[in-house]
Amino acid sequence: MTNAHSRKKQPQRVRRQLLEVAARLSLEQGIAALTLDAVSHAAGVSKGGLLHHFPNKSALLDGLFDDLVARFDNAIDEAMARDEIEKGRFTRAYLGVCFALDAEAEAQGWQVLTIALLAEPHLKARWREWVARRTAEFAATDGSANCLLARFAADGIWLADLMGSHDIDRPTRAILLQRLNALSLE
């Protein structure tokens, strides 16, 4: 006899597990190969359990996007709270978080999201909305051309990390970050 009917339901844990498995499968096999069946099987969750959280593949990709962007936003907000200089604060936080992604376990999730952003038009639109919202929010302190240039450089480093196109050692990364941070103060 099983305890399936008496076990405690943990919807947040199941949702997190589904997102982690979807991210891993997307990275291993590509977004196009990602299926709800593959995710439910790899996560050990019934298809009905998966559909309860994500009714289709688009909802699953949106869930991945929402989860990663929320973590990105939180990391930026935490970095901003530690920065006492108002001018360029958002840009320095953005730089710090982007540069740290290379060293974090979360980098794989960002790789998946970046690939999805390139492939899925609705996610591109959502990213543009995020960028527009955050840029407008900090236009008074981070609206200079130098701040924009620094954030563009961070995006380039993020893409280089994703593609593995440049082998940038730690000391060089630190110098790049220092110089880009200096731009945010000009």
N, C-alpha and C positions, 0 to 999 in steps of 0.2 A: 504494500500500500504506500502511495506517495503522499507527501505533504504539500502538494502543489496548491491545494485550495486553502491551506492554512498558513502558507508562507507570507511573510510581510512584503507588501508591494513597495518598491523603491523606484518610482518613475523617474526621478532625477538621475539616479545612478544608471538606469537602463538607457535613458536619453544620452548621457555622457558616453556610455559604452558604445552606443550606435554611432555617435559622431566620431569617436576615436577610430573605430573600425572603418568607417566610411573614408576618413582621412587617409588611413594606412592603405586601404585598397586602391584609392584614387592615385596615391603616390606610386604604388607598385604597378598598377595596370592602366592608369590613365582615367580621366573623367568619363570618356566615351564608353569604357568597359564597365563602369560602375553600375550595378543593378541592385534593386531592392532585395532580390533573392540572395545575391552574393553577400550583401551586408547582413541580412538577418541570419543567414547560415553561419558566417564567420563570427558574428557576435553571440551566437547561441540563443537567439531570441526568435520567437515565432514570427512569421510574416505578419500576423495580426498585431503582435506587439509592436513591430516596427511601424506598421501603418497607423497605429494609434498616435505615434509621435510624428511621423512623416508620411503623409498620404501619397506622396509621389517623389520621384527623383528630384524634381525642382525644389520641393519643400526640404528635402534632405540637404541639397546644396545651399539653400537659403539658411538652413540651420547651421551648417558649417561656417558660412559667411558671418552670420549673427554672432556666433560663439567667438570666433577669432577676432572680429572687429571689436566686440565688447572687451575682450582681454587687451587688445591694442589700445583702446580708449582708456581703460583703467591704468595701464602702464604709463601712458602719456600723462594722465592726470596726476598719478603718483610722482612722476619725475618733475612735473610743473610745481607741485606742492613743496618740493625740496629746493627749488630755484628761487632765490630772493630777488633776482633782477627781472623786472617786468618785460623790458624790451627784448624781443626774440625768445621769450620763455617757451612758447609753444614749439618753435622751430628747434630749439635745443633739446626739448623733450622728444620730439619726433626723431631727431637724429640719434639720440641715445637709444631709443627703443629699436629703431631700424638696425643700428650697428650691433645691438645685443642679440638680435634674432639669429645671427650666425652661430652664436655660442650656446643657444638654448635648445632644449628638446622640442620646444614649440616651433622651431624652424621648419620642421616637416609639415606641420599644419599650414604654415604660410606658403610653403612650396605648393601644396595642393590648391590653396586658395588662389595663388597667383596664376597657376595653370588654368584654373576654372575661370578666373577673370578674363583671361585671354580667349577662352573658348565659349563662354556663355554671355550673350548680350545683356540679359537682365541683371547679371552680377556686375558687368561693366557699368551699367547705369546706376546700380546701388553704390558702387565704389565712387563714382563721380559725385553722387549726392553726398556721401560722407565727406569727401574732399571739399566740396563747396560749403557744406555746413561748418566744418571745422575752420576752414580758411576765413569765412565770414565772421565766425565767432572771435577770431583773433586778428582781424584786419588792422585794428588800431596799433597793435604791438608787433605784429609779424607780417605786415603787408608790404615791406620793402622788397625791392628786386633782389637784394642780397639774401634775405630769408627764403625767398622763392628758389633762388639758385641753390642754396644749401639743401633745401628739401628735395629738389630735383636730383642733386648729387646723391643724397641718401637713397632715393628710389633706384638710381643706377647701381649703387653698391648692393642693394637688395637684389636686383635682377642679376648682377654678376655672381652673387652668392648662390642664387637659385640655379643658374646655368653652370656653375663651376667654371666660369670662363677666365677668372683671374685668381691666382693664388696669392692672396694678400696676407702677409705675415702680421702678427699681432702688433709689433712696433709701428709698422706702416699704417695699419688701421688706426692706431692711437693718434698718429700725426694727422691723418685725414680728418678724423673726428675733431681734433683740436682746431684745425684750420677752418673747418665748416662751422664750428661753434663760434669762432671769432667773427665770421661773416654775419652771424645773427645779431651782433652787437654794433655793427656799423650802420 
